[in-house]
Amino acid sequence: MKAKIVLVDFAGTLVKAEMIEEANVFRANVLQKSLPTKEQHADPESFYRVNRDFVEKLTGLKSNAKIKYRENDLDFMELSGEDVQNQISTNLFQLGMYMVAKKYGKDIFPDGLIKQLQRIKRLDYKLAIVSGVRTDIISGMLHIAGIPFEFDYIYGQPPKLGAENQDSDVKELQSRGRIEYCLGDKLSDLERGKISGCKSIFVKWGHPSGGEEDIADYIINRPKELEEIIK
């Protein structure tokens, strides 16, 4: 029998939007830039581009530079300046996110969400995260915050940011079972779930980009409302 899977977005869905903002404040202060706008949150490539520009201004590293890099298997590769700009920006975000996890612990999640996810696991669903946030940021933050259960699958971004891997991650997840529901705070999260044929749940506590209510099968304001949907 195929496993039943609930697919969950990370930033803005699992982790409160204000926690993401606090990590962004830390990064913005280091990069000497303003906070990201709502439009930038909804358009990751625009978001990356703005951050790269500020990294270049702060460090002098040009996007067309060629940077020597050694991998963990001791092979050598060459990264573009743009890739390294992304890494620097995201490493700052990682530090901010880890600091937030240490400061707030389990309260990085919306009130009642941990209880609901534990209930869903008891119903024999597998929990999966698919996100545009780097995988090591996700798993590290969950560990530091002391989240009292494990997610069965975590599909975040690889170290080279900007890879459009989420759709392929969903296909990989489908090989492991049937995706029954997806939870997300943005249109792209819900569209990704629709591709898999699952029921989409729009959570209203995150970073909406607009249009979510038009395609969502369910709309919730609080985690407790999941009790009426996922049974």
C-alpha positions as CSV (number, residue, x, y, z in Angstrom):
1,M,0.0,0.0,0.0
2,K,1.3,3.4,-1.0
3,A,2.2,5.8,1.8
4,K,-0.1,8.8,2.3
5,I,1.9,12.1,2.3
6,V,1.1,15.6,3.4
7,L,3.3,18.1,1.7
8,V,4.1,21.3,3.6
9,D,5.9,24.5,2.7
10,F,8.5,25.8,5.1
11,A,8.9,29.6,5.2
12,G,5.6,31.3,6.1
13,T,3.7,28.1,6.5
14,L,5.6,26.0,9.0
15,V,7.7,28.9,10.3
16,K,5.8,32.1,11.1
17,A,6.2,35.0,8.7
18,E,7.5,37.2,11.5
19,M,10.3,34.8,12.2
20,I,11.4,34.9,8.6
21,E,11.3,38.7,8.8
22,E,13.5,38.7,11.9
23,A,16.1,36.7,10.0
24,N,15.8,39.0,7.1
25,V,16.4,42.0,9.4
26,F,19.7,40.5,10.5
27,R,20.8,39.9,6.9
28,A,19.6,43.3,5.8
29,N,21.5,45.0,8.5
30,V,24.8,43.2,7.5
31,L,24.2,44.0,3.8
32,Q,23.2,47.6,4.6
33,K,19.9,47.2,2.7
34,S,16.2,47.7,3.2
35,L,14.0,44.7,4.1
36,P,12.5,42.7,1.2
37,T,9.1,43.9,-0.2
38,K,6.1,41.7,-0.4
39,E,6.6,41.5,-4.2
40,Q,10.2,40.3,-3.7
41,H,9.0,37.6,-1.3
42,A,6.7,36.4,-4.1
43,D,9.4,36.5,-6.8
44,P,12.5,34.6,-5.5
45,E,14.7,35.5,-8.5
46,S,14.1,39.2,-8.0
47,F,14.9,38.7,-4.3
48,Y,18.2,36.9,-5.1
49,R,19.2,39.6,-7.6
50,V,18.7,42.4,-5.1
51,N,20.7,40.6,-2.5
52,R,23.5,39.8,-5.0
53,D,23.8,43.5,-5.8
54,F,24.3,44.4,-2.2
55,V,26.8,41.6,-1.6
56,E,28.7,42.9,-4.6
57,K,28.6,46.5,-3.2
58,L,29.7,45.3,0.2
59,T,32.5,42.9,-0.9
60,G,33.5,44.0,-4.4
61,L,32.9,40.5,-5.7
62,K,31.6,40.8,-9.3
63,S,29.0,38.5,-10.7
64,N,31.2,37.5,-13.6
65,A,34.1,36.5,-11.3
66,K,35.4,32.9,-11.4
67,I,35.9,31.4,-7.9
68,K,37.8,28.1,-7.3
69,Y,35.9,25.7,-5.0
70,R,36.8,22.4,-3.5
71,E,34.0,19.9,-2.9
72,N,33.7,17.4,0.1
73,D,34.8,14.6,-2.2
74,L,38.0,16.6,-2.8
75,D,37.1,17.3,-6.4
76,F,37.6,20.8,-7.7
77,M,35.1,23.0,-9.4
78,E,34.7,26.6,-10.5
79,L,31.8,28.8,-9.2
80,S,30.6,32.0,-10.8
81,G,30.7,35.2,-8.8
82,E,26.9,35.2,-9.0
83,D,26.8,31.7,-7.3
84,V,29.1,32.9,-4.5
85,Q,27.1,36.1,-4.0
86,N,24.0,33.9,-3.5
87,Q,25.9,31.7,-1.0
88,I,27.1,34.7,1.0
89,S,23.6,36.2,1.1
90,T,22.0,32.9,2.1
91,N,24.7,32.1,4.7
92,L,23.7,35.4,6.4
93,F,20.0,34.3,6.2
94,Q,21.0,30.9,7.7
95,L,22.7,32.6,10.6
96,G,19.7,34.8,11.2
97,M,17.3,31.8,11.0
98,Y,19.4,29.7,13.5
99,M,19.5,32.7,15.9
100,V,15.7,32.9,15.6
101,A,15.3,29.2,16.3
102,K,17.5,29.5,19.4
103,K,15.6,32.6,20.6
104,Y,12.0,31.3,20.2
105,G,12.3,27.5,20.2
106,K,9.1,25.8,19.3
107,D,7.3,29.1,19.0
108,I,8.8,29.5,15.6
109,F,5.7,27.5,14.5
110,P,2.2,29.0,14.5
111,D,0.3,28.2,17.7
112,G,-1.2,24.8,17.6
113,L,0.6,23.6,14.4
114,I,2.9,21.2,16.2
115,K,-0.1,19.5,17.8
116,Q,-1.8,19.2,14.5
117,L,1.2,17.8,12.7
118,Q,1.7,15.2,15.5
119,R,-2.0,14.2,15.1
120,I,-1.5,13.9,11.3
121,K,1.5,11.6,11.9
122,R,-0.6,9.4,14.2
123,L,-3.1,9.0,11.3
124,D,-0.2,7.3,9.4
125,Y,0.5,10.2,7.1
126,K,4.1,10.9,6.1
127,L,5.1,14.6,6.5
128,A,7.2,16.1,3.7
129,I,8.7,19.6,3.3
130,V,9.3,21.0,-0.2
131,S,10.8,24.5,-0.1
132,G,12.9,27.1,-1.8
133,V,14.9,27.4,1.4
134,R,18.2,25.6,1.6
135,T,17.9,22.1,3.0
136,D,20.6,22.6,5.7
137,I,18.8,25.8,6.9
138,I,15.5,23.8,7.3
139,S,16.9,20.8,9.1
140,G,19.2,22.9,11.3
141,M,16.4,25.2,12.3
142,L,14.1,22.3,13.2
143,H,16.9,20.8,15.4
144,I,17.8,24.0,17.2
145,A,14.1,24.8,17.9
146,G,13.6,21.4,19.4
147,I,10.6,20.4,17.2
148,P,9.5,17.1,19.0
149,F,9.0,15.0,15.9
150,E,10.7,14.3,12.6
151,F,9.6,15.1,9.1
152,D,9.8,12.0,6.9
153,Y,11.2,13.9,3.9
154,I,12.9,17.3,3.5
155,Y,13.4,18.6,0.0
156,G,15.0,22.1,0.2
157,Q,17.3,23.8,-2.2
158,P,20.9,22.6,-2.7
159,P,23.9,24.9,-1.9
160,K,23.8,26.4,-5.4
161,L,20.7,28.6,-5.0
162,G,18.3,29.5,-7.8
163,A,18.0,25.9,-9.0
164,E,14.4,25.3,-9.9
165,N,14.2,21.9,-8.3
166,Q,10.9,22.0,-6.4
167,D,8.8,20.5,-9.3
168,S,11.3,17.6,-9.7
169,D,11.2,17.2,-5.9
170,V,7.5,16.7,-6.0
171,K,7.9,14.1,-8.7
172,E,10.5,12.3,-6.6
173,L,8.1,12.5,-3.6
174,Q,5.4,10.9,-5.7
175,S,7.6,7.9,-6.2
176,R,7.5,7.4,-2.4
177,G,3.7,7.5,-2.0
178,R,0.6,9.4,-2.8
179,I,0.5,13.1,-1.9
180,E,-2.9,13.6,-0.4
181,Y,-2.7,17.3,0.8
182,C,-0.4,20.3,0.4
183,L,-0.2,23.2,2.8
184,G,1.2,26.5,1.6
185,D,1.0,30.3,2.1
186,K,1.8,31.3,-1.5
187,L,0.3,30.6,-4.9
188,S,3.4,28.7,-6.1
189,D,3.0,26.3,-3.1
190,L,-0.5,25.5,-4.0
191,E,0.1,25.2,-7.8
192,R,2.9,22.7,-7.0
193,G,0.5,20.6,-5.0
194,K,-2.1,20.8,-7.8
195,I,0.4,19.3,-10.2
196,S,0.5,16.2,-8.0
197,G,-3.3,15.9,-7.9
198,C,-3.7,16.5,-4.2
199,K,-6.0,18.8,-2.3
200,S,-4.5,22.2,-1.6
201,I,-4.8,24.0,1.7
202,F,-4.1,27.8,1.8
203,V,-2.9,29.0,5.2
204,K,-3.6,32.6,5.7
205,W,-0.8,33.3,8.3
206,G,2.1,33.6,5.8
207,H,3.4,35.6,2.8
208,P,0.6,35.4,0.3
209,S,1.5,36.5,-3.3
210,G,-2.1,36.9,-4.5
211,G,-4.5,34.5,-6.2
212,E,-4.3,31.7,-3.6
213,E,-8.0,31.7,-2.7
214,D,-8.9,31.2,-6.3
215,I,-7.2,27.8,-6.6
216,A,-7.2,26.5,-3.0
217,D,-9.5,23.6,-2.1
218,Y,-9.5,24.7,1.5
219,I,-8.7,28.0,3.3
220,I,-7.7,28.1,6.9
221,N,-6.9,30.8,9.4
222,R,-5.7,28.6,12.3
223,P,-3.9,25.2,12.5
224,K,-6.8,23.8,14.5
225,E,-9.0,23.9,11.4
226,L,-6.9,21.1,9.9
227,E,-8.9,18.7,12.1
228,E,-11.9,19.2,9.8
229,I,-9.8,18.5,6.7
230,I,-7.1,15.9,7.3
231,K,-8.7,13.0,9.0
